[in-house]
């Protein structure tokens, strides 16, 4: 059974979507705000996400970015915002499709089927990944020492937003080579594509925080002349 996470702060619409999707053999989980949506997604690992943009705590685009830090789950935006700028922002953040309210249930179901067919089959199955002596939770942005780590290892680690951006890109591409240009573009944006000294500076800081031997990294690897790789 395909599991759908529906995120909307309108109780009547949330109920209608739950009833209609359940009747069509979807397993439905719901959230009424962005914070709970991220937590529920990390816990339940949905196959699809239907997301409103106008949430009471976080903007929908921020929820999309939070999900995209660790998963490629298909995200269909269902929003009353009809402006082109809102659509572009959501799609740039990582949404797969955008449907404007009011909508027909048949069209939503068709969009979900298409999004499901296009889903990446290599989606990570957990938001938490082991990096040396730490468990890194990219959904909640927390890093904690694993039980078997030496007592000299700090119980938690704090990363800056930039460092989280680098970690999210690397963990999303676990085991695969990521070019310096891709990292610079995804984390800093266009205009920084060639600023490799900036990337090296932040990568050095990350290794000091996460690697047991920063000068001999086991997980945050550099491929000279090519890019970087997260090796679990």
Number of C-alpha atoms within 10 A of each C-alpha: 8 11 18 25 23 27 26 27 19 12 10 10 11 16 14 12 19 20 13 14 19 14 10 10 11 15 16 20 17 21 19 19 22 27 18 14 23 18 16 17 24 21 12 14 19 20 20 23 29 23 29 28 24 19 18 13 11 13 14 25 24 15 25 23 17 22 25 21 24 26 25 20 26 25 28 24 27 23 21 14 16 12 9 9 10 15 20 13 13 24 18 13 18 22 26 22 18 23 21 16 13 9 12 10 13 9 11 20 14 11 17 21 13 14 20 18 11 12 17 13 10 11 14 18 13 16 23 20 18 17 21 19 20 25 18 25 19 25 25 14 16 16 22 17 20 17 11 8 13 10 9 6 16 13 14 14 14 12 16 9 11 13 16 18 18 20 23 24 20 22 26 20 19 16 14 14 17 19 16 21 17 15 22 21 16 16 19 17 11 11 9 16 16 13 14 14 9 12 21 13 10 15 19 13 13 19 19 14 18 21 18 16 11 16 10 11 16 16 19 23 16 18 12 7 8 12 17 21 21 21 19 13
